[in-house]
Amino acid sequence: MSQMPPPMNPLPALVPEVWIEHGAKQLAAGERLDGRFRVKGWRETRAYACEVSVLWYTAGKGEEDTSVHEFLRYRLPDKDGPSETADRLDPSQPVAFSTRLPYSPLSYDGVIVKVCWCVRLRVLLPRDRSVVCETSFALVGPNDAKGESPSHTADKEAAP
């Protein structure tokens, strides 16, 4: 009795990537977040759009909240070339995006609840499928991002 080979994946590998410039893991409230995304294998999988979201969410006990700060949608060219709305976007090459970060809510790592920030890339595929990847960062107060606490800043200003 011969064995059947394992079924093959009908879609080539889709590799989405999203990152924050300079590998930043901590960004100050009010600062500009600059990032890029890339999607390898998008043509082969017939991906038709990419969505980039900068968002925060809570984790822990109780109900989880989510709020999107920035949402960008990129329509991809179809297999025959660029469409009217897609221009010449080629997501197999890094695509830049940016947003000015809000002043709240700041990241918080509590015992009961956590406030987490991330940049999420969602690649939309035919038949209501999607692939998601994300990168996390901490949103901190302006003084915290520079390694200073508000009390240290006040001490420096009062010193002769």
C-alpha positions as CSV (number, residue, x, y, z in Angstrom):
1,M,0.0,0.0,0.0
2,S,1.5,3.3,-1.1
3,Q,1.3,6.4,1.0
4,M,-0.1,9.6,-0.3
5,P,2.3,12.6,-0.1
6,P,1.2,15.3,2.4
7,P,-1.1,18.0,0.8
8,M,0.8,21.0,-0.6
9,N,0.0,24.5,0.5
10,P,-1.7,26.0,-2.5
11,L,-0.4,29.5,-1.7
12,P,3.2,30.5,-1.7
13,A,4.6,32.0,1.5
14,L,3.2,35.4,2.4
15,V,5.7,37.3,4.6
16,P,4.4,40.6,6.0
17,E,6.7,42.7,8.1
18,V,6.2,46.0,9.9
19,W,8.8,48.0,11.9
20,I,9.4,51.3,13.5
21,E,12.4,53.3,12.2
22,H,15.6,53.0,14.1
23,G,14.2,50.0,16.0
24,A,12.5,52.3,18.5
25,K,10.8,50.5,21.3
26,Q,9.9,53.6,23.4
27,L,8.4,56.7,21.9
28,A,7.4,60.0,23.6
29,A,3.8,61.3,23.6
30,G,3.5,63.9,20.9
31,E,6.5,62.5,19.0
32,R,6.3,61.4,15.4
33,L,6.3,57.7,14.8
34,D,8.0,56.8,11.5
35,G,7.7,53.2,10.3
36,R,7.7,51.0,7.2
37,F,6.1,47.8,6.1
38,R,6.9,45.2,3.4
39,V,4.9,42.2,2.1
40,K,6.8,39.5,0.4
41,G,4.7,37.2,-1.8
42,W,1.8,39.6,-2.1
43,R,1.3,39.1,-5.8
44,E,1.3,35.3,-5.6
45,T,-1.4,35.3,-2.9
46,R,-3.5,37.9,-4.8
47,A,-3.4,40.2,-1.8
48,Y,-5.5,43.3,-2.7
49,A,-4.9,45.7,0.2
50,C,-2.7,46.4,3.2
51,E,-3.9,48.2,6.4
52,V,-1.6,49.8,8.8
53,S,-3.0,50.7,12.3
54,V,-1.3,52.5,15.2
55,L,-3.4,51.5,18.2
56,W,-3.6,50.8,21.9
57,Y,-5.3,48.0,23.7
58,T,-5.8,46.9,27.3
59,A,-5.0,43.5,28.6
60,G,-5.7,41.9,32.0
61,K,-8.8,41.5,34.1
62,G,-12.1,42.8,33.0
63,E,-13.2,43.9,29.5
64,E,-10.5,44.6,27.0
65,D,-10.5,48.0,25.2
66,T,-9.0,48.9,21.9
67,S,-8.7,52.2,20.2
68,V,-7.2,53.0,16.8
69,H,-5.1,56.2,16.7
70,E,-4.2,56.1,13.0
71,F,-5.5,53.9,10.2
72,L,-4.0,53.8,6.7
73,R,-5.3,51.6,3.9
74,Y,-3.2,50.9,0.8
75,R,-5.0,49.4,-2.2
76,L,-2.5,47.2,-4.1
77,P,-2.1,47.0,-7.9
78,D,-3.9,44.0,-9.4
79,K,-1.9,41.4,-11.3
80,D,-2.1,43.4,-14.5
81,G,-0.4,46.5,-13.1
82,P,-1.3,49.6,-11.1
83,S,-4.9,50.5,-10.7
84,E,-6.2,54.1,-10.5
85,T,-6.1,54.2,-6.7
86,A,-3.0,52.1,-6.2
87,D,-0.6,54.3,-8.2
88,R,2.8,52.5,-8.3
89,L,2.8,51.0,-4.8
90,D,5.0,47.9,-4.6
91,P,4.7,46.5,-1.1
92,S,7.5,44.0,-1.7
93,Q,9.7,47.1,-1.2
94,P,9.5,49.0,2.1
95,V,6.6,51.4,2.2
96,A,6.9,54.4,4.6
97,F,4.2,55.7,6.9
98,S,4.2,58.2,9.8
99,T,1.9,59.7,12.4
100,R,2.1,62.1,15.3
101,L,1.5,60.1,18.6
102,P,-1.2,61.3,21.1
103,Y,-0.5,62.4,24.7
104,S,-2.6,59.6,26.2
105,P,-3.1,56.9,27.2
106,L,0.5,56.2,28.1
107,S,1.7,52.6,28.2
108,Y,1.1,51.0,31.6
109,D,2.3,47.7,32.9
110,G,0.1,47.1,35.9
111,V,-0.7,43.9,37.8
112,I,-4.4,44.1,37.0
113,V,-4.4,45.9,33.7
114,K,-1.9,46.8,31.0
115,V,-2.1,49.5,28.3
116,C,-0.2,48.3,25.3
117,W,0.6,50.2,22.0
118,C,1.5,48.6,18.7
119,V,1.7,49.1,14.9
120,R,-0.3,46.4,13.2
121,L,-0.1,45.4,9.5
122,R,-3.1,43.5,8.1
123,V,-2.8,42.1,4.6
124,L,-6.2,41.4,3.0
125,L,-6.6,38.3,0.8
126,P,-9.4,36.9,-1.4
127,R,-12.3,35.0,0.3
128,D,-12.3,37.2,3.4
129,R,-8.9,36.0,4.6
130,S,-6.2,38.1,6.1
131,V,-2.7,37.9,7.6
132,V,-1.7,40.1,10.5
133,C,1.7,41.0,12.0
134,E,2.5,43.7,14.6
135,T,5.3,45.4,16.5
136,S,4.9,46.7,20.0
137,F,6.3,49.9,21.5
138,A,5.8,51.9,24.7
139,L,4.2,55.3,24.7
140,V,5.8,57.3,27.5
141,G,5.7,60.9,28.8
142,P,8.0,63.4,27.0
143,N,10.5,63.5,30.0
144,D,10.5,59.7,30.3
145,A,11.6,59.2,26.8
146,K,14.8,61.2,27.4
147,G,15.7,59.3,30.5
148,E,14.5,62.1,32.9
149,S,11.7,62.0,35.3
150,P,9.6,65.2,36.0
151,S,11.1,65.4,39.5
152,H,14.7,65.4,38.2
153,T,13.8,68.1,35.7
154,A,12.4,70.3,38.5
155,D,15.6,69.8,40.6
156,K,17.8,70.8,37.6
157,E,15.7,74.0,37.0
158,A,15.9,75.0,40.7
159,A,19.6,74.4,41.0
160,P,21.8,77.6,41.1
